[in-house]
C-alpha cells in the first residue's frame, strides 16, 4: 500500500501563501479551464466539486515561475 499522503490546500490557503485573494485563485482556475491566459498554471485535484492543490505543486510553481526582482 502506498503511504504517500500529500498535503492538500484549498483556495484560501493558497491565496495566503501567494498574498492574493481567494477570488484571484478561483479566477485563475476558471481562466485555465476556459483556455484563457492565466498565471496560476497548477492543475487542481478535484474531490467531488471541491478543488484542492498539493502543497509541493505550489512550492515548485513558486520556485520555477517567480524570480526575485532587484532594484
C-alpha positions in Angstrom: 0.0 0.0 0.0 1.2 3.5 -0.9 1.9 5.7 2.2 2.2 8.9 0.2 -0.1 11.4 1.7 0.3 14.9 0.1 -0.8 18.0 2.0 -3.8 19.4 0.1 -4.6 23.1 0.2 -7.8 24.9 -0.5 -8.2 28.3 -2.3 -7.9 30.3 0.9 -4.6 28.6 2.0 -3.1 29.1 -1.5 -4.2 32.8 -1.5 -2.5 33.3 1.8 0.7 31.7 0.5 0.7 33.9 -2.6 -0.6 37.1 -0.8 -3.5 37.2 -3.2 -7.3 36.9 -2.6 -9.2 33.6 -2.8 -11.2 35.1 -5.7 -7.9 35.6 -7.6 -7.2 31.8 -7.2 -10.7 31.0 -8.3 -10.5 33.3 -11.3 -7.1 31.8 -12.4 -8.7 28.3 -12.2 -11.7 29.5 -14.3 -9.4 31.1 -16.9 -7.3 27.9 -17.1 -10.4 25.8 -17.7 -11.6 28.2 -20.4 -8.2 28.2 -22.2 -7.7 31.9 -21.5 -4.3 33.4 -20.5 -3.7 32.8 -16.8 -0.9 32.9 -14.3 -1.6 30.0 -11.9 -0.7 27.0 -14.0 -1.3 24.3 -11.5 -3.9 21.7 -12.1 -6.2 21.2 -9.1 -7.1 17.8 -7.6 -10.9 17.7 -7.6 -12.5 16.0 -4.7 -16.1 15.9 -5.9 -16.6 19.5 -6.9 -14.1 20.9 -4.5 -10.6 21.9 -5.9 -7.5 21.2 -3.8 -3.9 21.7 -4.6 -0.8 19.8 -3.5 1.5 21.9 -1.3 4.5 20.6 -3.2 3.0 21.7 -6.5 2.5 25.3 -5.1 6.1 25.5 -3.8 7.5 24.1 -7.0 5.5 26.6 -9.0 6.7 29.5 -6.9 10.3 28.4 -7.3 10.1 27.9 -11.0 8.0 30.8 -12.2 8.7 33.6 -9.8 12.1 35.2 -9.9 13.1 37.9 -7.4 13.2 41.5 -8.6 16.2 43.6 -7.6 16.1 47.3 -7.8 
